[in-house]
Amino acid sequence: MTARTTDDAAGAAGAVTCDFCGTVETDQARALTWSLSVERGQRRTYCPACSREHLRAIESKLDSRWW
């Protein structure tokens, strides 16, 4: 799954989707609280809940497929 910042399945313009759980955020102000990482040249976004749950893996730069 990849991050989408254009129209998504929910039909919301400018929505951001969590690459781990699939949560969709349409409020751009709230989307600023999300985590962003680059893995193998690909941008990945994570919602606050997934960021908290996988903090140790993120900080140790463990590839997200191993979470």
Buried (B, 14 or more C-beta within 10 A) or exposed (E): EEBBBEEBEEEBEBBBBBBBEEBBBBEEEEBEEBBEBEEEEEEBBBBBEBBEBBEEEBEEEEEBEEE
